[in-house]
Amino acid sequence: MTLERQDNWDESAPVPLYVITGGPVPAAKGFDLVTLVVSRATPEAGMQPEQAAILDLCHYPLSVAEVSAHLSLPFSVVTVLLSQLVEDERVEATAPVPVTAVPELGLLEAVIHGLRKL
């Protein structure tokens, strides 16, 4: 009895996202759409293609949203991949500088005073 190999693999079929992330994982924390990511290493042989692509893309700082768009992957998948790269110290992630929600009162008064003089 011989076993024939059935080659039903469709190269154009999308890869399930859980394969890319390595299976079900808890949600990555600490990333938002504007978190900046920059490479601290170069891709190595045998590395997961998506993670290697992130290292190639991020020679200069990119936001997580930009990385997600370049790779055509959902934000949630990219954050899992980035979490693994941060843990391995291959990338550095920097949160954006928070903007104060309320402007300084003195500045607003000075602007109003200046506008009244016009």
N, CA, C and O atoms as a MOPAC input file, in Angstrom:
PM7 MOZYME 1SCF
protein

 N      0.83200 1    -1.16000 1     0.00000 1
 C      0.00000 1     0.00000 1     0.00000 1
 C      0.89000 1     1.24100 1     0.00000 1
 O      1.77300 1     1.38000 1     0.84700 1
 N      0.65900 1     2.11500 1    -0.92700 1
 C      1.43400 1     3.34700 1    -1.00200 1
 C      0.54100 1     4.53000 1    -0.65200 1
 O     -0.65200 1     4.55700 1    -0.95400 1
 N      1.14800 1     5.47400 1    -0.02300 1
 C      0.42300 1     6.67900 1     0.33800 1
 C      0.78800 1     7.78300 1    -0.63800 1
 O      1.95800 1     8.12100 1    -0.81200 1
 N     -0.21000 1     8.32200 1    -1.25400 1
 C      0.03500 1     9.44100 1    -2.15100 1
 C     -0.13800 1    10.73600 1    -1.38200 1
 O     -1.04600 1    10.89800 1    -0.56800 1
 N      0.74800 1    11.62500 1    -1.66800 1
 C      0.66200 1    12.92600 1    -1.01400 1
 C     -0.38000 1    13.76800 1    -1.74200 1
 O     -0.32400 1    13.95100 1    -2.95900 1
 N     -1.31000 1    14.26400 1    -0.97900 1
 C     -2.30500 1    15.15500 1    -1.56400 1
 C     -1.83700 1    16.58700 1    -1.34200 1
 O     -1.69200 1    17.05400 1    -0.21200 1
 N     -1.61100 1    17.24800 1    -2.43400 1
 C     -1.10700 1    18.60600 1    -2.35700 1
 C     -2.25900 1    19.57000 1    -2.55400 1
 O     -2.46700 1    20.08700 1    -3.65200 1
 N     -3.01200 1    19.81400 1    -1.47900 1
 C     -4.16900 1    20.69400 1    -1.54000 1
 C     -3.85000 1    22.10500 1    -1.07800 1
 O     -4.75300 1    22.93300 1    -0.95200 1
 N     -2.60600 1    22.38500 1    -0.82900 1
 C     -2.23400 1    23.69000 1    -0.30500 1
 C     -2.37100 1    24.74300 1    -1.39800 1
 O     -1.80300 1    24.60800 1    -2.48200 1
 N     -3.12000 1    25.77400 1    -1.10600 1
 C     -3.31800 1    26.87600 1    -2.03700 1
 C     -2.40100 1    28.01200 1    -1.61600 1
 O     -2.60300 1    28.60900 1    -0.55800 1
 N     -1.39600 1    28.32000 1    -2.42700 1
 C     -0.41900 1    29.35400 1    -2.09800 1
 C     -1.05700 1    30.73300 1    -1.93000 1
 O     -0.51900 1    31.57600 1    -1.21300 1
 N     -2.18500 1    30.96900 1    -2.57600 1
 C     -2.81300 1    32.27500 1    -2.48800 1
 C     -3.75100 1    32.38600 1    -1.28100 1
 O     -4.25500 1    33.47100 1    -0.99000 1
 N     -3.98500 1    31.29100 1    -0.59000 1
 C     -4.88000 1    31.30800 1     0.57200 1
 C     -4.22800 1    32.07000 1     1.72000 1
 O     -3.02600 1    31.93100 1     1.94900 1
 N     -5.00200 1    32.87200 1     2.44400 1
 C     -4.41500 1    33.60600 1     3.56500 1
 C     -4.02900 1    32.66800 1     4.70800 1
 O     -4.67100 1    31.64400 1     4.94100 1
 N     -2.97500 1    33.04200 1     5.40300 1
 C     -2.51300 1    32.26900 1     6.55200 1
 C     -3.35900 1    32.69100 1     7.75000 1
 O     -3.51900 1    33.88600 1     7.99600 1
 N     -3.90100 1    31.73600 1     8.49700 1
 C     -4.67200 1    32.11600 1     9.68600 1
 C     -3.80600 1    32.93300 1    10.64700 1
 O     -2.62500 1    32.63800 1    10.82800 1
 N     -4.39100 1    33.94800 1    11.25500 1
 C     -3.63300 1    34.85800 1    12.09800 1
 C     -3.02600 1    34.17300 1    13.31000 1
 O     -1.96600 1    34.58600 1    13.78100 1
 N     -3.67800 1    33.12700 1    13.82900 1
 C     -3.10700 1    32.44400 1    14.99400 1
 C     -1.81300 1    31.72800 1    14.63500 1
 O     -1.00100 1    31.45500 1    15.51900 1
 N     -1.60200 1    31.41900 1    13.36900 1
 C     -0.33900 1    30.80800 1    12.94300 1
 C      0.77400 1    31.85100 1    13.00600 1
 O      1.89100 1    31.55100 1    13.42700 1
 N      0.46400 1    33.07300 1    12.58700 1
 C      1.45000 1    34.15000 1    12.59000 1
 C      1.87400 1    34.49800 1    14.01700 1
 O      3.05300 1    34.75000 1    14.26700 1
 N      0.92800 1    34.51500 1    14.94800 1
 C      1.25000 1    34.89600 1    16.32700 1
 C      1.76000 1    33.72500 1    17.16400 1
 O      2.17400 1    33.91800 1    18.30700 1
 N      1.73500 1    32.53300 1    16.61600 1
 C      2.21400 1    31.37900 1    17.36000 1
 C      1.14500 1    30.74400 1    18.22300 1
 O      1.45800 1    30.05500 1    19.19300 1
 N     -0.09000 1    30.96400 1    17.88800 1
 C     -1.19200 1    30.37600 1    18.64200 1
 C     -1.90200 1    31.41500 1    19.46800 1
 O     -1.56100 1    32.59700 1    19.42600 1
 N     -2.89600 1    30.97500 1    20.22300 1
 C     -3.62600 1    31.93800 1    21.04100 1
 C     -2.72400 1    32.51000 1    22.12700 1
 O     -2.08700 1    31.77000 1    22.87700 1
 N     -2.68100 1    33.81700 1    22.19900 1
 C     -1.85600 1    34.49400 1    23.19500 1
 C     -2.68400 1    35.58700 1    23.84900 1
 O     -3.64000 1    36.08300 1    23.25400 1
 N     -2.32200 1    35.96400 1    25.07100 1
 C     -3.04500 1    37.07500 1    25.69000 1
 C     -2.76500 1    38.36100 1    24.92300 1
 O     -1.72800 1    38.48800 1    24.27300 1
 N     -3.66900 1    39.29000 1    24.99800 1
 C     -3.51500 1    40.55900 1    24.29000 1
 C     -2.26600 1    41.28100 1    24.77700 1
 O     -1.98400 1    41.34200 1    25.97300 1
 N     -1.52900 1    41.82400 1    23.81600 1
 C     -0.32600 1    42.57700 1    24.15300 1
 C     -0.72800 1    43.91400 1    24.75800 1
 O     -1.67600 1    44.55400 1    24.30200 1
 N     -0.00500 1    44.32600 1    25.77900 1
 C     -0.32800 1    45.57700 1    26.45300 1
 C      0.79100 1    46.57900 1    26.23900 1
 O      1.93700 1    46.21400 1    25.97900 1
 N      0.43500 1    47.84000 1    26.35200 1
 C      1.44800 1    48.87800 1    26.27300 1
 C      1.60500 1    49.49100 1    24.90000 1
 O      2.42600 1    50.39300 1    24.72900 1
 N      0.85300 1    49.03900 1    23.91800 1
 C      0.93700 1    49.59200 1    22.57700 1
 C     -0.37100 1    50.28500 1    22.23300 1
 O     -1.45300 1    49.80600 1    22.57200 1
 N     -0.25600 1    51.40500 1    21.56200 1
 C     -1.42800 1    51.99600 1    20.94500 1
 C     -1.04200 1    52.35200 1    19.51400 1
 O      0.08700 1    52.09800 1    19.09700 1
 N     -1.94900 1    52.92700 1    18.77500 1
 C     -1.71000 1    53.17200 1    17.35700 1
 C     -0.53200 1    54.09700 1    17.09300 1
 O      0.11000 1    53.98800 1    16.04800 1
 N     -0.23600 1    55.00300 1    18.01200 1
 C      0.82900 1    55.97600 1    17.77200 1
 C      2.13300 1    55.66800 1    18.52000 1
 O      3.05000 1    56.48900 1    18.51600 1
 N      2.22400 1    54.51500 1    19.14900 1
 C      3.48000 1    54.10100 1    19.77100 1
 C      4.53000 1    53.97900 1    18.67600 1
 O      4.28600 1    53.35600 1    17.64300 1
 N      5.69600 1    54.57400 1    18.90200 1
 C      6.76500 1    54.52700 1    17.91000 1
 C      7.65500 1    53.31600 1    18.13600 1
 O      7.99800 1    52.98400 1    19.27100 1
 N      8.02300 1    52.66300 1    17.04100 1
 C      8.83600 1    51.44800 1    17.09400 1
 C     10.06300 1    51.66300 1    16.22700 1
 O      9.95400 1    52.16100 1    15.10600 1
 N     11.25000 1    51.28400 1    16.74700 1
 C     12.48500 1    51.37500 1    15.97400 1
 C     13.30200 1    50.10300 1    16.20000 1
 O     13.36300 1    49.58600 1    17.31600 1
 N     13.92700 1    49.60500 1    15.13400 1
 C     14.72100 1    48.36900 1    15.19500 1
 C     16.00800 1    48.59000 1    15.97800 1
 O     16.62600 1    49.65200 1    15.90900 1
 N     16.38900 1    47.57300 1    16.71300 1
 C     17.66400 1    47.55700 1    17.42300 1
 C     18.50200 1    46.35500 1    16.98100 1
 O     19.57100 1    46.10000 1    17.53500 1
 N     18.01200 1    45.62400 1    15.98600 1
 C     18.71100 1    44.43600 1    15.49200 1
 C     18.34900 1    44.23700 1    14.02600 1
 O     17.46200 1    44.90600 1    13.49500 1
 N     19.03800 1    43.32100 1    13.39100 1
 C     18.72600 1    42.97100 1    12.00800 1
 C     18.09900 1    41.58000 1    11.98500 1
 O     18.31600 1    40.78400 1    12.89800 1
 N     17.32600 1    41.28700 1    10.94800 1
 C     16.71200 1    39.95100 1    10.86500 1
 C     17.77200 1    38.85500 1    10.79700 1
 O     18.85200 1    39.04300 1    10.23800 1
 N     17.43600 1    37.71800 1    11.37400 1
 C     18.33100 1    36.56500 1    11.36800 1
 C     17.69400 1    35.43400 1    10.58400 1
 O     16.47400 1    35.38800 1    10.42400 1
 N     18.51600 1    34.52900 1    10.09900 1
 C     18.01600 1    33.36400 1     9.37300 1
 C     17.11500 1    32.54100 1    10.29000 1
 O     17.41800 1    32.35500 1    11.46900 1
 N     16.01500 1    32.05400 1     9.74300 1
 C     15.09000 1    31.23200 1    10.50300 1
 C     14.08200 1    32.02500 1    11.31500 1
 O     13.23300 1    31.44800 1    11.99500 1
 N     14.17300 1    33.33000 1    11.24700 1
 C     13.24700 1    34.17800 1    11.98800 1
 C     11.89400 1    34.19100 1    11.29200 1
 O     11.81800 1    34.02900 1    10.07400 1
 N     10.84200 1    34.38100 1    12.04900 1
 C      9.49800 1    34.46000 1    11.50300 1
 C      9.45000 1    35.60400 1    10.48200 1
 O      9.91900 1    36.70300 1    10.77600 1
 N      8.89200 1    35.36300 1     9.28700 1
 C      8.92200 1    36.37800 1     8.21400 1
 C      8.31000 1    37.71800 1     8.61100 1
 O      8.83200 1    38.76800 1     8.23600 1
 N      7.21800 1    37.69700 1     9.36100 1
 C      6.57500 1    38.94500 1     9.75700 1
 C      7.44600 1    39.75400 1    10.71900 1
 O      7.50400 1    40.98000 1    10.63500 1
 N      8.11800 1    39.05900 1    11.62600 1
 C      9.00900 1    39.76000 1    12.54700 1
 C     10.23700 1    40.29100 1    11.81300 1
 O     10.71400 1    41.38400 1    12.11500 1
 N     10.74500 1    39.53100 1    10.86000 1
 C     11.86600 1    40.01300 1    10.05000 1
 C     11.45100 1    41.24600 1     9.25700 1
 O     12.23300 1    42.18600 1     9.11300 1
 N     10.23900 1    41.24700 1     8.74800 1
 C      9.73200 1    42.40200 1     8.00500 1
 C      9.63300 1    43.63200 1     8.90000 1
 O      9.92600 1    44.74400 1     8.46300 1
 N      9.22300 1    43.43600 1    10.14900 1
 C      9.16000 1    44.55500 1    11.09200 1
 C     10.54800 1    45.13200 1    11.31700 1
 O     10.72000 1    46.35100 1    11.32800 1
 N     11.54100 1    44.26700 1    11.49600 1
 C     12.90500 1    44.74400 1    11.71400 1
 C     13.42000 1    45.50200 1    10.49000 1
 O     14.12500 1    46.50200 1    10.62900 1
 N     13.07100 1    45.02800 1     9.29500 1
 C     13.46900 1    45.72000 1     8.06800 1
 C     12.78400 1    47.07200 1     7.93000 1
 O     13.40800 1    48.04700 1     7.51100 1
 N     11.50600 1    47.13400 1     8.28100 1
 C     10.72800 1    48.37200 1     8.14100 1
 C     11.16000 1    49.46700 1     9.10800 1
 O     11.14700 1    50.64900 1     8.76400 1
 N     11.53100 1    49.08000 1    10.28400 1
 C     11.68800 1    50.04500 1    11.38400 1
 C     13.12800 1    50.52300 1    11.58800 1
 O     13.57600 1    50.67500 1    12.72500 1
 N     13.84900 1    50.75900 1    10.49300 1
 C     15.19100 1    51.33900 1    10.64300 1
 C     15.09400 1    52.75200 1    11.19500 1
 O     15.99900 1    53.21700 1    11.88700 1
 N     14.00600 1    53.42600 1    10.89200 1
 C     13.70000 1    54.72800 1    11.48200 1
 C     12.33700 1    54.56100 1    12.15900 1
 O     11.56800 1    53.67900 1    11.77800 1
 N     12.03200 1    55.38500 1    13.14300 1
 C     10.79400 1    55.17300 1    13.90800 1
 C      9.53000 1    55.19900 1    13.05200 1
 O      9.33400 1    56.09300 1    12.22900 1
 N      8.68600 1    54.20300 1    13.26600 1
 C      7.36200 1    54.12000 1    12.64900 1
 C      6.34500 1    53.86800 1    13.74900 1
 O      6.65700 1    53.24200 1    14.76200 1
 N      5.14000 1    54.35200 1    13.54900 1
 C      4.08100 1    54.06900 1    14.51200 1
 C      3.58400 1    52.64000 1    14.29900 1
 O      3.78200 1    52.05100 1    13.23700 1
 N      2.94500 1    52.10400 1    15.31500 1
 C      2.38400 1    50.75900 1    15.21000 1
 C      1.33600 1    50.72100 1    14.09300 1
 O      1.20700 1    49.71700 1    13.39200 1
 N      0.59800 1    51.80600 1    13.93200 1
 C     -0.39900 1    51.87600 1    12.85500 1
 C      0.27400 1    51.77400 1    11.48400 1
 O     -0.24200 1    51.09900 1    10.59300 1
 N      1.42200 1    52.43700 1    11.30600 1
 C      2.13600 1    52.37100 1    10.03300 1
 C      2.68000 1    50.96600 1     9.77700 1
 O      2.60600 1    50.46400 1     8.65600 1
 N      3.22400 1    50.33800 1    10.81100 1
 C      3.72500 1    48.96600 1    10.66700 1
 C      2.58300 1    48.04300 1    10.26800 1
 O      2.73100 1    47.21100 1     9.37200 1
 N      1.45400 1    48.19300 1    10.93000 1
 C      0.27300 1    47.39000 1    10.62000 1
 C     -0.15400 1    47.57500 1     9.16800 1
 O     -0.48200 1    46.60400 1     8.48700 1
 N     -0.15000 1    48.82000 1     8.69300 1
 C     -0.55000 1    49.10500 1     7.31400 1
 C      0.44700 1    48.53300 1     6.31000 1
 O      0.04600 1    47.96100 1     5.29700 1
 N      1.74500 1    48.68300 1     6.58400 1
 C      2.77200 1    48.16300 1     5.66600 1
 C      2.69900 1    46.64200 1     5.54200 1
 O      2.90400 1    46.09300 1     4.45900 1
 N      2.40800 1    45.96900 1     6.64400 1
 C      2.36700 1    44.50000 1     6.63600 1
 C      0.99400 1    43.94400 1     6.27900 1
 O      0.84000 1    42.73700 1     6.09300 1
 N     -0.00300 1    44.82000 1     6.18300 1
 C     -1.39500 1    44.40000 1     5.92500 1
 C     -1.86800 1    43.37900 1     6.95800 1
 O     -2.51900 1    42.38800 1     6.62900 1
 N     -1.52200 1    43.65200 1     8.21000 1
 C     -1.92900 1    42.79400 1     9.32500 1
 C     -2.73400 1    43.61900 1    10.31900 1
 O     -2.50300 1    44.82000 1    10.45800 1
 N     -3.67500 1    42.98700 1    11.01000 1
 C     -4.44700 1    43.71100 1    12.02900 1
 C     -3.55100 1    44.22700 1    13.15900 1
 O     -2.50400 1    43.65600 1    13.46500 1
 N     -3.99600 1    45.31400 1    13.75700 1
 C     -3.27200 1    45.92200 1    14.87400 1
 C     -2.98700 1    44.90300 1    15.97100 1
 O     -1.88600 1    44.87900 1    16.52200 1
 N     -3.96300 1    44.06600 1    16.29100 1
 C     -3.79800 1    43.09500 1    17.37700 1
 C     -2.67500 1    42.10100 1    17.08500 1
 O     -1.93600 1    41.72200 1    17.99400 1
 N     -2.54100 1    41.68400 1    15.85100 1
 C     -1.47600 1    40.74100 1    15.47400 1
 C     -0.12300 1    41.43600 1    15.54800 1
 O      0.84600 1    40.86000 1    16.04300 1
 N     -0.05300 1    42.66200 1    15.06300 1
 C      1.20700 1    43.40700 1    15.07900 1
 C      1.66500 1    43.64400 1    16.51500 1
 O      2.86000 1    43.55300 1    16.79900 1
 N      0.74700 1    43.94400 1    17.41900 1
 C      1.14800 1    44.17400 1    18.81300 1
 C      1.70600 1    42.91000 1    19.45900 1
 O      2.61500 1    42.98700 1    20.28600 1
 N      1.17300 1    41.75500 1    19.09100 1
 C      1.71300 1    40.49500 1    19.62400 1
 C      3.12900 1    40.28000 1    19.09200 1
 O      4.03100 1    39.92700 1    19.85100 1
 N      3.32400 1    40.49100 1    17.80100 1
 C      4.65100 1    40.34200 1    17.20500 1
 C      5.64000 1    41.33100 1    17.81400 1
 O      6.78200 1    40.97600 1    18.10600 1
 N      5.19800 1    42.56700 1    18.00500 1
 C      6.07300 1    43.57800 1    18.60200 1
 C      6.40300 1    43.24900 1    20.05100 1
 O      7.52700 1    43.48400 1    20.49600 1
 N      5.44600 1    42.71300 1    20.78800 1
 C      5.70400 1    42.32800 1    22.18400 1
 C      6.83500 1    41.30800 1    22.25700 1
 O      7.70500 1    41.39000 1    23.12400 1
 N      6.81100 1    40.34600 1    21.33500 1
 C      7.86600 1    39.33300 1    21.30900 1
 C      9.21100 1    39.96100 1    20.95700 1
 O     10.23900 1    39.59300 1    21.52700 1
 N      9.20600 1    40.91000 1    20.01800 1
 C     10.45400 1    41.57200 1    19.61600 1
 C     10.99300 1    42.47300 1    20.72300 1
 O     12.20600 1    42.55300 1    20.91600 1
 N     10.11400 1    43.14800 1    21.44700 1
 C     10.54400 1    43.98400 1    22.56700 1
 C     11.13300 1    43.10700 1    23.66700 1
 O     12.16500 1    43.43900 1    24.25100 1
 N     10.47600 1    41.99800 1    23.94000 1
 C     10.96600 1    41.06900 1    24.96500 1
 C     12.35900 1    40.54200 1    24.60900 1
 O     13.20000 1    40.35500 1    25.48900 1
 N     12.59900 1    40.30300 1    23.31000 1
 C     13.91100 1    39.82400 1    22.84500 1
 C     14.90600 1    40.96200 1    22.63600 1
 O     16.03400 1    40.73000 1    22.20000 1
 N     14.48800 1    42.20400 1    22.95000 1
 C     15.30800 1    43.40500 1    22.79800 1
 C     15.77000 1    43.63000 1    21.36100 1
 O     16.87900 1    44.10900 1    21.12600 1
 N     14.91800 1    43.28300 1    20.41000 1
 C     15.21800 1    43.51100 1    18.99100 1
 C     14.63100 1    44.81800 1    18.48300 1
 O     15.09800 1    45.36900 1    17.48600 1
 N     13.60500 1    45.31500 1    19.16900 1
 C     13.03700 1    46.62300 1    18.85000 1
 C     12.82700 1    47.40300 1    20.13300 1
 O     12.76300 1    46.84200 1    21.22700 1
 N     12.72400 1    48.70800 1    19.96900 1
 C     12.41900 1    49.57800 1    21.09500 1
 C     11.10300 1    50.28400 1    20.78600 1
 O     10.91300 1    50.81300 1    19.69100 1
 N     10.21900 1    50.28400 1    21.74000 1
 C      8.92400 1    50.93900 1    21.57800 1
 C      8.86100 1    52.12700 1    22.53200 1
 O      9.17300 1    52.01300 1    23.71700 1
 N      8.44900 1    53.27200 1    21.98400 1
 C      8.37500 1    54.49300 1    22.76100 1
 C      6.98200 1    55.07900 1    22.65600 1
 O      6.47200 1    55.31300 1    21.56100 1
 N      6.37700 1    55.31200 1    23.80000 1
 C      5.05400 1    55.93800 1    23.81400 1
 C      5.20500 1    57.39900 1    23.42100 1
 O      6.20600 1    58.03300 1    23.75500 1
 N      4.22200 1    57.93300 1    22.71900 1
 C      4.30500 1    59.34300 1    22.34000 1
 C      4.23300 1    60.24600 1    23.57100 1
 O      3.72900 1    59.84700 1    24.62100 1
 N      4.73600 1    61.44400 1    23.42600 1
 C      4.70000 1    62.40500 1    24.52200 1
 C      3.25200 1    62.82500 1    24.73000 1
 O      2.59800 1    63.27500 1    23.78900 1
 N      2.74700 1    62.68500 1    25.94300 1
 C      1.34800 1    63.06300 1    26.17400 1
 C      1.14700 1    64.56600 1    26.02100 1
 O      1.98100 1    65.37000 1    26.43800 1
 N      0.04200 1    64.91400 1    25.42300 1
 C     -0.31100 1    66.31700 1    25.23900 1
 C     -1.26600 1    66.70400 1    26.35400 1
 O     -2.20900 1    65.97300 1    26.65500 1
 N     -1.02200 1    67.84600 1    26.96200 1
 C     -1.92100 1    68.28600 1    28.02200 1
 C     -3.27100 1    68.62900 1    27.41800 1
 O     -3.34800 1    69.28200 1    26.37700 1
 N     -4.30900 1    68.19700 1    28.05700 1
 C     -5.65600 1    68.38200 1    27.53300 1
 C     -6.14200 1    69.82000 1    27.69400 1
 O     -6.90200 1    70.31400 1    26.86200 1
 N     -5.71000 1    70.49400 1    28.75600 1
 C     -6.16400 1    71.85300 1    29.01600 1
 C     -4.98200 1    72.80200 1    28.86400 1
 O     -3.97600 1    72.65100 1    29.55700 1
 N     -5.09100 1    73.78600 1    27.95800 1
 C     -3.98600 1    74.73900 1    27.81500 1
 C     -3.85800 1    75.62300 1    29.05800 1
 O     -4.80600 1    75.78300 1    29.82700 1
 N     -2.71700 1    76.16500 1    29.22700 1
 C     -2.44100 1    77.01600 1    30.37300 1
 C     -3.33600 1    78.25900 1    30.32500 1
 O     -3.47600 1    78.88700 1    29.27600 1
 N     -3.93100 1    78.60300 1    31.45000 1
 C     -4.86900 1    79.71600 1    31.52900 1
 C     -4.21300 1    81.04100 1    31.13800 1
 O     -4.81900 1    81.84600 1    30.43000 1
 N     -2.99200 1    81.27100 1    31.58900 1
 C     -2.28100 1    82.51500 1    31.26500 1
 C     -2.07300 1    82.67300 1    29.76600 1
 O     -2.17000 1    83.77900 1    29.23500 1
 N     -1.78700 1    81.56400 1    29.08400 1
 C     -1.60200 1    81.60800 1    27.63500 1
 C     -2.90400 1    81.98700 1    26.94100 1
 O     -2.90700 1    82.80800 1    26.02300 1
 N     -4.00200 1    81.39300 1    27.37700 1
 C     -5.29500 1    81.73000 1    26.77600 1
 C     -5.64600 1    83.20300 1    26.98600 1
 O     -6.13400 1    83.86300 1    26.06900 1
 N     -5.40000 1    83.71800 1    28.19300 1
 C     -5.68100 1    85.12500 1    28.46500 1
 C     -4.82900 1    86.04100 1    27.60100 1
 O     -5.30800 1    87.06900 1    27.12200 1
 N     -3.56600 1    85.67400 1    27.39900 1
 C     -2.68000 1    86.48200 1    26.55600 1
 C     -3.14800 1    86.47600 1    25.11000 1
 O     -3.08500 1    87.50900 1    24.44400 1
 N     -3.61100 1    85.34800 1    24.61300 1
 C     -4.11700 1    85.26600 1    23.23800 1
 C     -5.37200 1    86.11000 1    23.08900 1
 O     -5.51300 1    86.84200 1    22.11000 1
 N     -6.28300 1    86.01800 1    24.04600 1
 C     -7.52100 1    86.81300 1    23.99600 1
 C     -7.19700 1    88.30200 1    24.05300 1
 O     -7.77700 1    89.09300 1    23.30900 1
 N     -6.28000 1    88.68400 1    24.92200 1
 C     -5.86600 1    90.07800 1    25.03400 1
 C     -5.27600 1    90.56300 1    23.71100 1
 O     -5.60300 1    91.65900 1    23.25500 1
 N     -4.42000 1    89.76800 1    23.09600 1
 C     -3.82100 1    90.11200 1    21.81000 1
 C     -4.85800 1    90.23700 1    20.70400 1
 O     -4.74700 1    91.12000 1    19.85400 1
 N     -5.85600 1    89.37500 1    20.70000 1
 C     -6.90900 1    89.44500 1    19.68700 1
 C     -7.75900 1    90.69700 1    19.87400 1
 O     -8.20500 1    91.29300 1    18.89300 1
 N     -7.98100 1    91.09400 1    21.10000 1
 C     -8.79600 1    92.30300 1    21.36500 1
 C     -8.08000 1    93.55500 1    20.87800 1
 O     -8.72500 1    94.52600 1    20.48100 1
 N     -6.76100 1    93.53900 1    20.90700 1
 C     -5.98800 1    94.69900 1    20.45700 1
 C     -6.06000 1    94.86200 1    18.94200 1
 O     -5.82600 1    95.95400 1    18.42400 1
 N     -6.37700 1    93.80200 1    18.24200 1
 C     -6.44200 1    93.88500 1    16.78200 1
 C     -7.58200 1    94.67900 1    16.36200 1
 O     -7.80000 1    94.86100 1    15.16400 1

